């Protein structure tokens, strides 16, 4: 059971909505006025709390409502669940797949008091690795009177944000032949104009753009062994709007209007664990992942080609796993392996310092 809590962090009533992963611009920047610069000694005031099911989904906040996904599971002996592999189990228990019954939900709460406004629930047996079959990964994306929810088994819903009624639905497994990755479908959907852009998977459909109003496919692009877990991102680079996609085989850039490929650089994350969102400063793009994988790509002035500027190792770059890095004035800040907070140069990857102090209080 998860508890979703709301605390007050602003001294004024003016505030921005947080309608998707990492905020309105997907840059993790909070642009509210009157933000407190330190907590009171007794801690921030708790406004409300609401019990939910399990999961990894973050909340999206828009127009006085909070949208979050969770999972409800029946009582089941995990040892009796049906195994989804042939022969002996994998040596690493974290890679054992089982068929686990349960349902996923998109829950809408009141921002003011946490009371439930509506719930949409669907049957959803999990086929992901048993050790992490906890619940949905993706944060809902709110766009006007619609909210988009992507479950861990590739179920994509477009719902009315007012009452939770289904507007349209796509099943990535049935529609695109997606083989669910070990840790489930996790890339937060991205709204761009009239399009909803998703990391899907399958043959020539690693990235797919849908009509956000109807669910009709507008274009599909890219092929990869696995789609990965990294959300799509659009940034202006080299005078062009570039849709960045990091999957199991490469970091690639597309024209978000039609899916045309601009450039591709082969950066392969270990176990296809592309998780953290790419970060851009100027014409440079930084990515990092599990097993100390990190790299910086330099995009040409016209935005139509790119090259690997440097690749990280134990002394260069920051190999963060689940978090998204932050770049300011040519410096990379991120949490690396073992919870160590580090800083490195974007132009060379040179590591400047590392510390455990933020985690130590």
N, C-alpha and C positions, 0 to 999 in steps of 0.2 A: 504494500500500500504506500502510495506517494502522497505527501502533503504539499499542496501548492499554497504558498504564502505571499502576502502583499505587505510591503513596508513602505513608509513614507520617506523619500530621500530629497524632496524638493521643498523649499520654503515658500514657494508661490504656487498658485493654482494653474499657471500656464505650463503646458507640457506637450510634447510631441507624442503621437502614436508610435508604436513599435510593431508594425504590421507583418513583419517577416523576420527571417533569420538575419541577425546582426543589424536590424533596424532598417529605416526607410531607404537608405542608400547601400545597404549591405557592407558597411565599412566599420561597424561597431563603435560609431561616434554618437554620443548622447548630446543632443543639442537643446536641451531644456534650459530655461532661465531659472536662476535662484537655486542651483544645486548646492547642497551643503558640502563643505570641504572636509568635514570630519564628523564621525558619529558621536552622539552624546555618550557619557560614561556608562549609562545604563543600557546603551545600545539603541538601534532604531526602533521606533514604535511599530508594533504589529497591528495592522489594520484589520486583517481577516485571514483565515486559513480554511482550506477546503480539501477534504480527502478525495483522492483519485486512485485509479488503478496504477499498474506499473508501466514503466517506459522511460525513454530518453528524450522525448519530445520537449522542446522549449515552448514557452507561451508566446503567442502573438497578441498584441493589444491594439484595438482599433475601435473608435467611436463608442467608448465606454464599455466595451466588451473584451473578455479574455478568451482566447481560443487555444486549446491544448489537446493533444492526443494521448490516449492511454490504452491499456490492454487488461481485459478481465480473463482470468483463467480458472477453470474448475479444479477442485482438489484432485491431484493425480500423482501417483507414484512415478517419478521420472524414470525409474529403472524398468517400468512396464511399458513405457512409450515405445512405439514402433521405430526401430532403427532405419535410417534412410541410406544405408550403404551395404555393399556386398562384402562378404568375408569378415575377417577380424576387424575390430574397431581401430581407428587411427592411433598411433603411438601417443600423440598429443591429445589429451582429453578435450581440449578447447576446440577441436575440429570434429567432434562427434555430432552428427546431425540426427535429429529425431523428429517425428511427426507429433507436434504438441497441440492439442485442441485449445480453443479459446476464441475470443472476439476482440476486435479493435474498436475504438470509439473516437469520435471528435466531440469534444465537450465545449460548450459555450457558457461562460460565467459572467456575472455582472462585475465590472471593474470596481464598483463602489463597495460592494459587500460580499462578493464571492459566491452569491447564490446562483444555482444552476438555472439557466434560461432554456436551453435545449440540449439534447444529446442525439447524435446519430451513431448507431452501432451496427456492425456487420460481422458475420461469422468469418473467422480467419485463422485456420490451423497454420502453425508455423513449421517451416522446413529449414530454418536457419540452424546454426550450431547451437546445441542445447545449452551450453554454458552462458550464452548471451541472449537467449530467447525470452527477453523480459518484456519488450513492448516496442511501439513505434519509435523510429529514430528522428524523423523529419519534423521540423517546426511548420505549422500551418502558414500559408501565405494568404493574407487578406487583401482584397482589391475591390473597393467600393462595396456593393451589396453581395459580393461573392467571396467565398473562402475555399481555398484549395488544400486538400489533405492527401498526403501520400503515405501509405502504410508500409510496413516492413516486408510484405509479400508482394509489393508492386501494384497494389490497388490505389488508383488515383481517382479522387472524388472532387467534383465541383459542386458546392452546396450554397444555398442561400444563407448569407450571414445573419439574416433576420430570423429565420425559423428552422434552419437546418434541412430543408427539403432538398432532394437531389436534383441538380440541374443536368449534369451529365457524369458519366463514369467510364474509365478505361482500365482494362486489366492487362498489365505489361506482360504477364506470362502467356495469356491467350492471344493477345493482339500482336505481340512482337517476339514470342518465343524466348522470353527472358528466362535464363537459368538463375535463380535467386542466388546472389553472392553469399559467402559464408556468414556474414554479419548482417544480412538483410539489405533492403533498399533504403537508402539514407539521404540522398541528395535533395535538399530543400527546393521545391519548385520556384521558378523565377518568372514574374510577370514583366513583359516588355511590350509596351503599346497594346496591340490587340492580340499578342501572342502569350502563351504560357509555355515556357521552355523547361524541359525535363531531361534528366539523365535517365535513360531507359535501359539500353542493352539489347542484345540480339543482333542479327545480321544487318549491317549498314544502318543501325538505328541506336547507336550509343547515345546520341543526342537527338531529341525530337521536339519540334515546335507544334503546338496545338492552337487552334482558334480558342481563345480563352472563354468565349461565350457559348460555343457549341461542342467543343472537344474534337472537332474535325482536324485531322492531321494536315499541317501546312507544308512541312518539309521534314526530312530525316537526314542524318549525316553521321559519318564515322563508323568504323568497325574496330572492336577491341576484344581481347580475350575475356575481360570482365569490365563492367562499366565503372567500377570503383565506387567510392562513397562521397566524393567531393562535389559540392553544389556548383552549378553554373554561375558565371559572373560576367557582367558586361562592363568594360572600361574603355575610355578613349585612349588609344595608343597609336602613335604614328599618324595622327589626323583621321583615324577611323574608329568607329564603334566596333570593338572586338569582343566576341563571345568566347570566353576562356573555358576550356574543358580539360580537366586532368583525369585521365582514366588509367587502366592498368599498363598501357603501353607508351603513352606520350602525353605531353602538354601540347594542346592544339588550340588554334584560334579560328573562329568562324565569323562570317558575316551573319549577324542575327536576323537580317531581313529574309535570307534565302538559304542559309546553311552552307554557303560557299566557303571552302577552306582557304584561309590566308596563309597559315604556316603551321609547321609541326616540328617539335623537338622531342627526341626520344628520351624521356625521363621516366624510368620504370620504378614505381614504389614497390617495396618488398610485400609479398602476399597480396598484391593489388590494393594495398591500403593507402590509396589517395584519399585523404580525409579533410585535412585543413584546406581552406579556401586559398587560391592564389592571391598574392598581394602585389600591388602595382605602385611604382613611383617613377614618373617620367616614362621612359621607354624600356624599363626593366621590370621583369616579372619574377617573383620569388615563390618557390614552393618548398614544402618540407613534409616529411613523413616518417613512418616507423623505421627502426633499424638505422638511424642516423642518416637517412636520405634527405638531402637538401640540394637545391640548385638555383641558379639565377640565369634567366634568359634575357638576352638583349634583342629588342625588336628594331628593325630597320626604320629609317626616317619616313618611308612611305607606308609602313605598316604591313607590307606584304611578304616579309620574310623575317626570320629570326635565327639566332645562333646561341649556343650554350656559352655563357660568359665564364662561369665556374661551377664546379660540382663540389659538394661538401664532403668532409670526412671528420675524423675525431677532433681535428684542430681548426677546421674551417666550416662555417655555416652553423645552423642550429637545427638539430633533427627532432623537432617537436612532432608528436604523434596525432593527438586529437585537436589541438588548439590551432587557431589561425594567428599568424604572426602580425605584428604591427610595425610599420616603417615610418620613420620621421627623420627628415634631414639626412637621408642617406644611411641611416642606421636601422638595423633589424632588431626588434625586441620580441622575445618569445620564450615560452616555457619549453625547455628541452627534455631529454631523457632524465628519469629519476626525479622530476620535479624541480630541476635547477633552472632558475631564470637567467637568461643570457642575452648578451648584446654582441652584434657582429656588423661588420661593414658590408653594405650592399654591393659595392663595386668589386670587392675582392673575396668576401666571405671571411676575412680575418676576424677571429673571435677576440673581442676586447675585454670582456669580463664575464664572470658567472657567479651566481650567489644563490644560496638557499634561503636568504633572509625573508623574502615575501611569504614563504610558507611557514616560517618559524614564528611569525607574529612580531 
